[in-house]
């Protein structure tokens, strides 16, 4: 860790150790680290952080915690890591406090996406938490949320409808699907309605999660580190460093070339624009008051909606 800090100025390392009275040695409990390029890069990412934890299977058991961002090209940017003894309120609170202090800093309105682990829920909902509105926002990983729903009701049709409901952007469509769920199983709809809609639906999200539905960002990097989970802790830390070196080495020339060519948007955004233009080409428009911007849009399926 000292070598990483020395040769990568701005790299942050925080320790948590157990000191026993009358004993010179200290017992290692946790360590947090964040590389400076990631901290600087987060300023240019969407204001969303995905968090997750994965098991370590080496000689010393524990958990590897990860905080992940996503850049303008929809690619992952690992932000911070920690090795802790287990997943608990204490360990998640400790990790998230350092993410806030060293990565988020004074930035307001960051949305945190998690799998609703009990320790995370307690940490983000406690009084004074920076992840509570209006300072920040906490949203659920929709895949984990729907899996919890399915574990309770064990119905593939309900599961499919629930996932359809959470991913709808329009309240009208969301309400329609919820009605259908209620007709099949009244208790299933009641279970969904017990949870605040802004936590698990795009339609009521207010755009805070920027369209990111799950913690897949963190889990993708976990899969990259799969082999590292059997390594000694030092080797695990080194692997996170070299993986980030690779990410920056590959993306730096891509960004430089795009800027040199005067490109305003990333390939991901250009692809989304092209898809939207193609879809819009099949719609028709009827003007009611052009000065006030009142129109009627007729979609591909013949459905009409007012726009202003």
N, C-alpha and C positions, 0 to 999 in steps of 0.2 A: 504494500500500500504506500509506503514511503517512497519507493521508486516511481510508482505511478504519479504521485503528487509532484515529485521533483522534475520528472521529464515531461509532464503534461500539466503545465501551470494552470491553476484554476480548478483542478480536480478536487472534489470534496470527499472526505472520508470521516465518518463518525463512528465511534466505538461505544459499546455498552459492555462493561465487564462487572464481575461480581468480586468485591473485595471482602475478605474475611479478617476479622479482628485478630491481630497477633500473628498473621501469616503474611510473608513477603509476596508470595505469588498471587496473581489475580486469575480468575476463571473467565475465559472468553464466553460471552453470551450472544452478542449480535455485532454485525458490522454493516454499515450503509456506505455506498459509494455512488458517485455521479461524475461522469467525465465532462469537462468544461465545454467541448464542442456540442454536446447534447444539450447542456443548459442554455448555451447561446442559440442553438438551433430551434429550441422550443418557442422562442419569440416569433418565429416565422411559421409556426404550425397552427392548426385549428386549436381553439381553447378547450381541448378535450384530453383527458388522461384516462387510460384504461389500466386497471391494476389486477394482478393475479399472483398466485403463489404455486410453487411446484415442489414436490418432495426431493430431498437429497438422499441417495442410497449408499453413500460411501461409508467409511469407518465411523464418521461422526454424523449422525442423523440430524435432520433439521429441515428448514424450508428456505427456498430461494424466492424472494419477493421481487416483483418487477413492476415498474411504472412505465407505460408506453405512450408515446404520442404518435400523431400521423401528420405527414407533411402535405404540401399542396398537390403532390402527385399521388396521393392516397397510399403512400408507402410508410412502413413503420419506422419510428425513430425511438429506440430505447433511451429512456431518460434517466432512470435510477434503478439501483439494485440494493438488495439487503439479504444477508444470511441471518436467519433467526432460529430460535429453538423450536418454535411451533407457531401455528396460526391461532391468535388469541386477540382479545381486546388490547392487551398491553403491547403486543408486538406490532399489530396493525396501527395503533395509535402512534407508536414510536416511529414507524416507517413513514406514515403519512405526514407527521409533523416535520420530518426532514425533507420530504418532497415539497411541502409548502415553503419551508425556510430557504431551501437551496435552489429549487427549480422554478416553482411558481412565483415565489417572492411576493411582490406587491401587486401582481396582476389580479384583477377581479374577474368574476364571472366564469371561472374554470369549471367545466363539467366533469365529474368523476363517474366512471362507469365501472361497476363491480358485480360480482356474482352473489351479493347479498349475504356473505358470510356473517355470522352473528357478531364476530369481533369487529368487522368493518362497519356494520350498521350502528353498533354502539359508539364507535369512534367518530363517525361522521355526524351523528345526531346529538352528541353531547353538547351542552351549553358552551357557546363560544367557538364552536367548530368553524373553521374557515370554509368548509364545504357546505354550509347551510346558507340558504337564500337570506339576504341578497348578495352575500359575498361570493358564494359559489353554488354549485348544484350537484346533486347526487342522483344518478339514474341507474336502473337495473340492467344487467346483461339480459337481453330478451330470451336468449337461448336457455339460460339457466332458469329464468322465470317460467318459461313454458314447460320445461322439463319438470319443475316442481308441480306445476298444474297437472301435468300428465301423470305424475306419480300418485296424485290424489284421486284422479277420476278414471284413469286407465281406459281411455277411449280415443282411438286414432282420429275419428272424425272431429271430436271436440278439440283435439290437439291441433289439427290442421286449421280449424276455424279460429282458434285462439291466436295462432301465429299470424294468420291473415289479419286479425283484428289489430294486433300490436304494430304491424308494419304499414297500416293505412295512414296516409297523410291527411285525408279529409275526414272531418268529424261525421259528416253525413254517412260515409261508407262505414266508418267505425261503428256507429250506432246501429246500422243495419245488420252488421255481423253479430253484434252483441245480442240483438233481438233473436237472431237465429240460434245462437248458443243457448239462450234462455228457453227457447221452445224445446230444445233437445234435453237440457238438464238445468233446471232452475237453480240448483245449488252450485253448479259450475259457474253460472253467471254471477251469483252472489259472491263466490270466492274471488273472482276477478275484481268485482266492484269493491271488495274490502281493501284493496290496495289503491293508493292514490294514482289517478290516471296519468298524471304528469311523470310518474316514475317509470312507467312501463309501456306507454303508447306514444307513437310518433304524432298522432293527431292532437294530443294535448301536451306535447313536449315543449312547445314554444321554441323549437329549433335549437335547444340547448345542446343536444348531443350531435348536431351537425350530420344527421343521417346515419351515425354509427350505432348499430343495433346491439352488438355483442362485445365481449372481451376477447374476441378472436385475435386482436392485435397482440395482446400479451401472450396468448396461447401459441401463436405462430412462432414467437421468439422462444417460448418454452420448448417447442419441438426442435428448434435449432440447437438448443442447449441440452437436448435429451441425453446425449452421451456424457455431457459434463456432470450429470447428476451422480455419476459413480466415481468421479474424480476427487482427489483431495481438494480442500477448500481453496488453496492457493491456485491450483490449476483451473478451478472453476472461475475464479476472478480473472485470471489471464485470458480465458476464452471469451469472456464478455468484452475485454479490451480489444482483442484481435478481430472479433466479429464487427465491432463498431468501426475499427480502422478500415475494414473491408467495405462497409456501407459507405463511409465518407469518401473512400478512394474511388469507388464506382460512380457515385452520384455527383461528386464535385465537377468532373469534366462535362457531365450531362447538363448541369445547371449553367456552367460557363458557356457552353456552346449555344444553349437556348438564349442566353442573354446577348451573346455576340450576334445572333441571327435576328435579334429584335422580337423574339417571341414573347407575347404577353401572358399566355396561359400554358399550363402543363399539359402533357398528353392525356392525363386522366380527365381534365376539365374539357379539353377539345372533344374527346370521345363522348362525354355527357352532353355537350352542346349539339353534336351531330345527331345523337339519338333523340334529343328533344325536338330538333328541327324536323327530323323524319316523322316523328309522331304528330307534331303540330301540322305537318303538311296534309294530313288526312282529316283535319278538323275544318269546319267552316265557321265564318263569323258574320253575325248580323248586327249592324250598327243601329242603336237607338238614339244616342246623343253623343256625337263625336266630340263636341266641345267639353262635355263633362266626363267623357271617357266611359260611357255606359254601353256595353255590348252584350250580345248573347252568343255563347260559344256552343256549337253543336259538335259533339265528339264523334269518334269513329263508330261508337255503338248507338249513336242517335240520341244520346242523353244530352239534355240542355242544362246549362248553368249560367247564371248571371255573372258578369265581371265588370268591375269599375276601377 
